[in-house]
Amino acid sequence: MNSDLLTDAARQAVLLGLETTGPVLLVILVVGLVVGTLQAATQIQDQSVGFVVRVLAVVLALVVLLPWMLDRLAVYSTDLFERIPSMI
């Protein structure tokens, strides 16, 4: 078993995780900043407003990005299964 192959597979898994979760986390960040700014400007201090808006933004982002995310995960899984014999 070659440790370079295992290290490369682990590195690709971490990068894929960052690549697939990054856009959703970016949406949460931007929506949180916008909602926080609007709440500060209007002095609305209800925490449920920001929570509901962020949840809706995440659901919308997942609806838009989920096909792409699943495609990336399927490509990685297929590649990993094809490389398993060379890892053993």
N, CA, C and O atoms as CSV, one atom per row, in Angstrom:
chain,resi,resn,atom,element,x,y,z
A,1,MET,N,N,0.848,-1.168,0.000
A,1,MET,CA,C,0.000,0.000,0.000
A,1,MET,C,C,0.896,1.234,0.000
A,1,MET,O,O,1.786,1.371,0.840
A,2,ASN,N,N,0.656,2.099,-0.922
A,2,ASN,CA,C,1.459,3.295,-1.073
A,2,ASN,C,C,0.831,4.445,-0.277
A,2,ASN,O,O,-0.327,4.797,-0.498
A,3,SER,N,N,1.586,5.015,0.629
A,3,SER,CA,C,1.044,6.091,1.463
A,3,SER,C,C,0.784,7.359,0.662
A,3,SER,O,O,-0.045,8.178,1.059
A,4,ASP,N,N,1.479,7.534,-0.459
A,4,ASP,CA,C,1.235,8.710,-1.298
A,4,ASP,C,C,-0.162,8.678,-1.902
A,4,ASP,O,O,-0.818,9.714,-2.006
A,5,LEU,N,N,-0.619,7.498,-2.298
A,5,LEU,CA,C,-1.972,7.369,-2.851
A,5,LEU,C,C,-3.023,7.673,-1.791
A,5,LEU,O,O,-4.018,8.340,-2.073
A,6,LEU,N,N,-2.804,7.187,-0.579
A,6,LEU,CA,C,-3.757,7.450,0.505
A,6,LEU,C,C,-3.766,8.924,0.889
A,6,LEU,O,O,-4.823,9.497,1.154
A,7,THR,N,N,-2.601,9.525,0.917
A,7,THR,CA,C,-2.514,10.948,1.233
A,7,THR,C,C,-3.206,11.780,0.165
A,7,THR,O,O,-3.894,12.751,0.479
A,8,ASP,N,N,-3.025,11.406,-1.091
A,8,ASP,CA,C,-3.667,12.119,-2.189
A,8,ASP,C,C,-5.184,11.968,-2.126
A,8,ASP,O,O,-5.910,12.931,-2.372
A,9,ALA,N,N,-5.665,10.780,-1.801
A,9,ALA,CA,C,-7.110,10.556,-1.685
A,9,ALA,C,C,-7.690,11.369,-0.528
A,9,ALA,O,O,-8.774,11.937,-0.654
A,10,ALA,N,N,-6.983,11.425,0.584
A,10,ALA,CA,C,-7.454,12.216,1.721
A,10,ALA,C,C,-7.442,13.710,1.399
A,10,ALA,O,O,-8.356,14.442,1.779
A,11,ARG,N,N,-6.400,14.152,0.696
A,11,ARG,CA,C,-6.323,15.564,0.302
A,11,ARG,C,C,-7.466,15.930,-0.633
A,11,ARG,O,O,-8.077,16.989,-0.490
A,12,GLN,N,N,-7.755,15.054,-1.590
A,12,GLN,CA,C,-8.857,15.311,-2.511
A,12,GLN,C,C,-10.199,15.328,-1.777
A,12,GLN,O,O,-11.081,16.118,-2.115
A,13,ALA,N,N,-10.357,14.464,-0.779
A,13,ALA,CA,C,-11.601,14.438,-0.007
A,13,ALA,C,C,-11.796,15.733,0.766
A,13,ALA,O,O,-12.904,16.268,0.814
A,14,VAL,N,N,-10.732,16.235,1.367
A,14,VAL,CA,C,-10.832,17.496,2.119
A,14,VAL,C,C,-11.134,18.662,1.168
A,14,VAL,O,O,-11.980,19.507,1.459
A,15,LEU,N,N,-10.436,18.694,0.038
A,15,LEU,CA,C,-10.680,19.767,-0.928
A,15,LEU,C,C,-12.099,19.705,-1.491
A,15,LEU,O,O,-12.730,20.741,-1.700
A,16,LEU,N,N,-12.603,18.494,-1.736
A,16,LEU,CA,C,-13.968,18.346,-2.220
A,16,LEU,C,C,-14.962,18.820,-1.164
A,16,LEU,O,O,-15.956,19.467,-1.493
A,17,GLY,N,N,-14.702,18.502,0.087
A,17,GLY,CA,C,-15.571,18.987,1.160
A,17,GLY,C,C,-15.603,20.500,1.231
A,17,GLY,O,O,-16.667,21.100,1.386
A,18,LEU,N,N,-14.442,21.114,1.118
A,18,LEU,CA,C,-14.389,22.581,1.125
A,18,LEU,C,C,-15.054,23.175,-0.115
A,18,LEU,O,O,-15.732,24.200,-0.043
A,19,GLU,N,N,-14.846,22.514,-1.250
A,19,GLU,CA,C,-15.403,23.013,-2.507
A,19,GLU,C,C,-16.926,22.931,-2.525
A,19,GLU,O,O,-17.587,23.816,-3.068
A,20,THR,N,N,-17.483,21.881,-1.940
A,20,THR,CA,C,-18.934,21.726,-1.976
A,20,THR,C,C,-19.648,22.516,-0.874
A,20,THR,O,O,-20.784,22.949,-1.063
A,21,THR,N,N,-18.998,22.704,0.262
A,21,THR,CA,C,-19.655,23.452,1.335
A,21,THR,C,C,-19.364,24.948,1.271
A,21,THR,O,O,-20.088,25.751,1.859
A,22,GLY,N,N,-18.314,25.319,0.563
A,22,GLY,CA,C,-17.925,26.729,0.481
A,22,GLY,C,C,-19.020,27.664,-0.015
A,22,GLY,O,O,-19.279,28.680,0.630
A,23,PRO,N,N,-19.675,27.361,-1.141
A,23,PRO,CA,C,-20.713,28.276,-1.630
A,23,PRO,C,C,-21.878,28.449,-0.652
A,23,PRO,O,O,-22.403,29.552,-0.503
A,24,VAL,N,N,-22.280,27.371,0.007
A,24,VAL,CA,C,-23.384,27.481,0.966
A,24,VAL,C,C,-22.956,28.319,2.171
A,24,VAL,O,O,-23.733,29.135,2.666
A,25,LEU,N,N,-21.727,28.120,2.642
A,25,LEU,CA,C,-21.235,28.932,3.759
A,25,LEU,C,C,-21.092,30.398,3.365
A,25,LEU,O,O,-21.321,31.289,4.183
A,26,LEU,N,N,-20.715,30.645,2.123
A,26,LEU,CA,C,-20.621,32.025,1.635
A,26,LEU,C,C,-21.999,32.688,1.595
A,26,LEU,O,O,-22.134,33.867,1.923
A,27,VAL,N,N,-23.017,31.929,1.192
A,27,VAL,CA,C,-24.385,32.457,1.195
A,27,VAL,C,C,-24.811,32.799,2.618
A,27,VAL,O,O,-25.399,33.854,2.854
A,28,ILE,N,N,-24.517,31.913,3.566
A,28,ILE,CA,C,-24.867,32.176,4.964
A,28,ILE,C,C,-24.159,33.439,5.460
A,28,ILE,O,O,-24.763,34.263,6.147
A,29,LEU,N,N,-22.892,33.586,5.115
A,29,LEU,CA,C,-22.127,34.748,5.547
A,29,LEU,C,C,-22.717,36.045,4.993
A,29,LEU,O,O,-22.926,37.004,5.736
A,30,VAL,N,N,-22.980,36.073,3.700
A,30,VAL,CA,C,-23.490,37.292,3.070
A,30,VAL,C,C,-24.879,37.636,3.598
A,30,VAL,O,O,-25.151,38.790,3.929
A,31,VAL,N,N,-25.753,36.644,3.676
A,31,VAL,CA,C,-27.111,36.904,4.173
A,31,VAL,C,C,-27.066,37.338,5.635
A,31,VAL,O,O,-27.817,38.229,6.030
A,32,GLY,N,N,-26.210,36.732,6.440
A,32,GLY,CA,C,-26.087,37.136,7.845
A,32,GLY,C,C,-25.613,38.564,7.993
A,32,GLY,O,O,-26.115,39.307,8.836
A,33,LEU,N,N,-24.638,38.956,7.166
A,33,LEU,CA,C,-24.162,40.344,7.221
A,33,LEU,C,C,-25.236,41.327,6.780
A,33,LEU,O,O,-25.407,42.378,7.398
A,34,VAL,N,N,-25.953,40.997,5.725
A,34,VAL,CA,C,-27.010,41.900,5.233
A,34,VAL,C,C,-28.131,42.014,6.249
A,34,VAL,O,O,-28.586,43.118,6.550
A,35,VAL,N,N,-28.579,40.888,6.780
A,35,VAL,CA,C,-29.665,40.914,7.763
A,35,VAL,C,C,-29.218,41.628,9.031
A,35,VAL,O,O,-29.979,42.412,9.599
A,36,GLY,N,N,-28.008,41.370,9.477
A,36,GLY,CA,C,-27.504,42.063,10.669
A,36,GLY,C,C,-27.421,43.563,10.473
A,36,GLY,O,O,-27.753,44.333,11.374
A,37,THR,N,N,-26.978,43.980,9.294
A,37,THR,CA,C,-26.910,45.415,9.000
A,37,THR,C,C,-28.302,46.024,8.961
A,37,THR,O,O,-28.526,47.099,9.516
A,38,LEU,N,N,-29.240,45.343,8.308
A,38,LEU,CA,C,-30.611,45.861,8.257
A,38,LEU,C,C,-31.262,45.894,9.639
A,38,LEU,O,O,-31.999,46.826,9.958
A,39,GLN,N,N,-30.992,44.891,10.446
A,39,GLN,CA,C,-31.546,44.894,11.803
A,39,GLN,C,C,-30.944,46.009,12.640
A,39,GLN,O,O,-31.645,46.624,13.443
A,40,ALA,N,N,-29.680,46.275,12.468
A,40,ALA,CA,C,-29.050,47.367,13.217
A,40,ALA,C,C,-29.572,48.721,12.747
A,40,ALA,O,O,-29.768,49.634,13.549
A,41,ALA,N,N,-29.794,48.839,11.442
A,41,ALA,CA,C,-30.271,50.118,10.902
A,41,ALA,C,C,-31.719,50.395,11.296
A,41,ALA,O,O,-32.093,51.542,11.544
A,42,THR,N,N,-32.529,49.344,11.352
A,42,THR,CA,C,-33.941,49.536,11.680
A,42,THR,C,C,-34.237,49.283,13.155
A,42,THR,O,O,-35.378,49.445,13.588
A,43,GLN,N,N,-33.253,48.896,13.917
A,43,GLN,CA,C,-33.366,48.600,15.341
A,43,GLN,C,C,-34.379,47.495,15.636
A,43,GLN,O,O,-35.042,47.508,16.673
A,44,ILE,N,N,-34.488,46.546,14.716
A,44,ILE,CA,C,-35.306,45.352,14.954
A,44,ILE,C,C,-34.378,44.324,15.587
A,44,ILE,O,O,-33.443,43.852,14.940
A,45,GLN,N,N,-34.622,43.979,16.823
A,45,GLN,CA,C,-33.715,43.095,17.548
A,45,GLN,C,C,-34.278,41.695,17.735
A,45,GLN,O,O,-33.799,40.949,18.589
A,46,ASP,N,N,-35.282,41.326,16.957
A,46,ASP,CA,C,-35.851,39.987,17.054
A,46,ASP,C,C,-34.908,38.989,16.382
A,46,ASP,O,O,-34.594,39.127,15.200
A,47,GLN,N,N,-34.458,37.983,17.136
A,47,GLN,CA,C,-33.491,37.024,16.608
A,47,GLN,C,C,-34.103,36.075,15.594
A,47,GLN,O,O,-33.394,35.544,14.740
A,48,SER,N,N,-35.404,35.855,15.674
A,48,SER,CA,C,-36.036,34.911,14.748
A,48,SER,C,C,-36.061,35.447,13.319
A,48,SER,O,O,-36.110,34.656,12.377
A,49,VAL,N,N,-36.030,36.752,13.134
A,49,VAL,CA,C,-36.029,37.331,11.782
A,49,VAL,C,C,-34.756,36.921,11.050
A,49,VAL,O,O,-34.816,36.435,9.920
A,50,GLY,N,N,-33.638,37.108,11.671
A,50,GLY,CA,C,-32.379,36.730,11.050
A,50,GLY,C,C,-32.263,35.240,10.826
A,50,GLY,O,O,-31.723,34.801,9.811
A,51,PHE,N,N,-32.767,34.454,11.768
A,51,PHE,CA,C,-32.700,33.001,11.643
A,51,PHE,C,C,-33.542,32.509,10.473
A,51,PHE,O,O,-33.080,31.695,9.675
A,52,VAL,N,N,-34.762,32.992,10.369
A,52,VAL,CA,C,-35.659,32.554,9.298
A,52,VAL,C,C,-35.106,32.943,7.934
A,52,VAL,O,O,-35.160,32.144,6.999
A,53,VAL,N,N,-34.580,34.145,7.804
A,53,VAL,CA,C,-34.026,34.589,6.525
A,53,VAL,C,C,-32.820,33.733,6.146
A,53,VAL,O,O,-32.681,33.340,4.988
A,54,ARG,N,N,-31.950,33.440,7.106
A,54,ARG,CA,C,-30.780,32.597,6.815
A,54,ARG,C,C,-31.183,31.172,6.432
A,54,ARG,O,O,-30.595,30.589,5.521
A,55,VAL,N,N,-32.165,30.617,7.109
A,55,VAL,CA,C,-32.630,29.266,6.765
A,55,VAL,C,C,-33.210,29.247,5.361
A,55,VAL,O,O,-32.931,28.329,4.589
A,56,LEU,N,N,-34.012,30.245,5.021
A,56,LEU,CA,C,-34.570,30.310,3.667
A,56,LEU,C,C,-33.471,30.479,2.622
A,56,LEU,O,O,-33.552,29.890,1.544
A,57,ALA,N,N,-32.458,31.266,2.921
A,57,ALA,CA,C,-31.342,31.445,1.987
A,57,ALA,C,C,-30.568,30.147,1.802
A,57,ALA,O,O,-30.149,29.834,0.687
A,58,VAL,N,N,-30.373,29.389,2.870
A,58,VAL,CA,C,-29.663,28.116,2.771
A,58,VAL,C,C,-30.481,27.113,1.966
A,58,VAL,O,O,-29.929,26.392,1.134
A,59,VAL,N,N,-31.778,27.059,2.201
A,59,VAL,CA,C,-32.629,26.148,1.433
A,59,VAL,C,C,-32.588,26.511,-0.044
A,59,VAL,O,O,-32.475,25.625,-0.891
A,60,LEU,N,N,-32.676,27.785,-0.364
A,60,LEU,CA,C,-32.608,28.226,-1.757
A,60,LEU,C,C,-31.248,27.905,-2.376
A,60,LEU,O,O,-31.175,27.456,-3.520
A,61,ALA,N,N,-30.182,28.131,-1.627
A,61,ALA,CA,C,-28.840,27.818,-2.129
A,61,ALA,C,C,-28.687,26.320,-2.363
A,61,ALA,O,O,-28.082,25.910,-3.354
A,62,LEU,N,N,-29.221,25.503,-1.472
A,62,LEU,CA,C,-29.131,24.051,-1.660
A,62,LEU,C,C,-29.958,23.585,-2.850
A,62,LEU,O,O,-29.542,22.682,-3.576
A,63,VAL,N,N,-31.115,24.185,-3.058
A,63,VAL,CA,C,-31.928,23.824,-4.221
A,63,VAL,C,C,-31.177,24.136,-5.507
A,63,VAL,O,O,-31.226,23.361,-6.461
A,64,VAL,N,N,-30.488,25.260,-5.535
A,64,VAL,CA,C,-29.754,25.663,-6.735
A,64,VAL,C,C,-28.469,24.849,-6.892
A,64,VAL,O,O,-28.149,24.413,-7.998
A,65,LEU,N,N,-27.732,24.641,-5.806
A,65,LEU,CA,C,-26.396,24.037,-5.891
A,65,LEU,C,C,-26.353,22.528,-5.697
A,65,LEU,O,O,-25.331,21.908,-5.988
A,66,LEU,N,N,-27.426,21.925,-5.218
A,66,LEU,CA,C,-27.374,20.499,-4.908
A,66,LEU,C,C,-27.067,19.617,-6.120
A,66,LEU,O,O,-26.297,18.668,-5.973
A,67,PRO,N,N,-27.619,19.873,-7.300
A,67,PRO,CA,C,-27.225,19.021,-8.439
A,67,PRO,C,C,-25.730,19.082,-8.733
A,67,PRO,O,O,-25.117,18.056,-9.028
A,68,TRP,N,N,-25.148,20.255,-8.656
A,68,TRP,CA,C,-23.705,20.398,-8.881
A,68,TRP,C,C,-22.915,19.680,-7.790
A,68,TRP,O,O,-21.931,19.000,-8.078
A,69,MET,N,N,-23.348,19.833,-6.535
A,69,MET,CA,C,-22.656,19.195,-5.425
A,69,MET,C,C,-22.710,17.672,-5.546
A,69,MET,O,O,-21.705,16.995,-5.329
A,70,LEU,N,N,-23.871,17.138,-5.889
A,70,LEU,CA,C,-24.004,15.700,-6.033
A,70,LEU,C,C,-23.179,15.177,-7.200
A,70,LEU,O,O,-22.626,14.079,-7.124
A,71,ASP,N,N,-23.090,15.943,-8.270
A,71,ASP,CA,C,-22.264,15.547,-9.411
A,71,ASP,C,C,-20.794,15.470,-9.006
A,71,ASP,O,O,-20.104,14.508,-9.345
A,72,ARG,N,N,-20.317,16.481,-8.282
A,72,ARG,CA,C,-18.919,16.482,-7.823
A,72,ARG,C,C,-18.649,15.287,-6.904
A,72,ARG,O,O,-17.609,14.638,-7.018
A,73,LEU,N,N,-19.582,14.997,-5.996
A,73,LEU,CA,C,-19.412,13.865,-5.089
A,73,LEU,C,C,-19.446,12.536,-5.844
A,73,LEU,O,O,-18.696,11.620,-5.506
A,74,ALA,N,N,-20.300,12.418,-6.856
A,74,ALA,CA,C,-20.367,11.182,-7.644
A,74,ALA,C,C,-19.083,10.971,-8.435
A,74,ALA,O,O,-18.586,9.848,-8.525
A,75,VAL,N,N,-18.546,12.038,-9.007
A,75,VAL,CA,C,-17.292,11.925,-9.762
A,75,VAL,C,C,-16.160,11.499,-8.829
A,75,VAL,O,O,-15.361,10.631,-9.179
A,76,TYR,N,N,-16.088,12.102,-7.652
A,76,TYR,CA,C,-15.038,11.730,-6.692
A,76,TYR,C,C,-15.193,10.277,-6.244
A,76,TYR,O,O,-14.212,9.536,-6.175
A,77,SER,N,N,-16.429,9.875,-5.941
A,77,SER,CA,C,-16.650,8.501,-5.478
A,77,SER,C,C,-16.279,7.492,-6.557
A,77,SER,O,O,-15.653,6.472,-6.269
A,78,THR,N,N,-16.662,7.773,-7.795
A,78,THR,CA,C,-16.324,6.877,-8.897
A,78,THR,C,C,-14.820,6.774,-9.063
A,78,THR,O,O,-14.280,5.681,-9.236
A,79,ASP,N,N,-14.145,7.914,-9.011
A,79,ASP,CA,C,-12.687,7.922,-9.131
A,79,ASP,C,C,-12.037,7.159,-7.987
A,79,ASP,O,O,-11.075,6.421,-8.198
A,80,LEU,N,N,-12.551,7.333,-6.786
A,80,LEU,CA,C,-11.993,6.645,-5.626
A,80,LEU,C,C,-12.168,5.133,-5.741
A,80,LEU,O,O,-11.239,4.375,-5.462
A,81,PHE,N,N,-13.359,4.695,-6.151
A,81,PHE,CA,C,-13.590,3.255,-6.301
A,81,PHE,C,C,-12.731,2.656,-7.398
A,81,PHE,O,O,-12.320,1.500,-7.300
A,82,GLU,N,N,-12.454,3.428,-8.443
A,82,GLU,CA,C,-11.585,2.930,-9.510
A,82,GLU,C,C,-10.132,2.840,-9.050
A,82,GLU,O,O,-9.372,2.015,-9.558
A,83,ARG,N,N,-9.736,3.687,-8.085
A,83,ARG,CA,C,-8.352,3.675,-7.598
A,83,ARG,C,C,-8.104,2.705,-6.452
A,83,ARG,O,O,-6.953,2.486,-6.074
A,84,ILE,N,N,-9.149,2.122,-5.895
A,84,ILE,CA,C,-8.977,1.212,-4.754
A,84,ILE,C,C,-8.062,0.038,-5.077
A,84,ILE,O,O,-7.210,-0.286,-4.249
A,85,PRO,N,N,-8.183,-0.619,-6.228
A,85,PRO,CA,C,-7.244,-1.738,-6.485
A,85,PRO,C,C,-5.783,-1.327,-6.488
A,85,PRO,O,O,-4.928,-2.113,-6.079
A,86,SER,N,N,-5.474,-0.129,-6.931
A,86,SER,CA,C,-4.088,0.295,-6.920
A,86,SER,C,C,-3.617,0.688,-5.532
A,86,SER,O,O,-2.412,0.774,-5.296
A,87,MET,N,N,-4.536,0.928,-4.609
A,87,MET,CA,C,-4.165,1.288,-3.247
A,87,MET,C,C,-3.844,0.071,-2.395
A,87,MET,O,O,-3.131,0.169,-1.396
A,88,ILE,N,N,-4.369,-1.058,-2.793
A,88,ILE,CA,C,-4.195,-2.275,-1.976
A,88,ILE,C,C,-2.860,-2.938,-2.264
A,88,ILE,O,O,-2.542,-3.970,-1.672
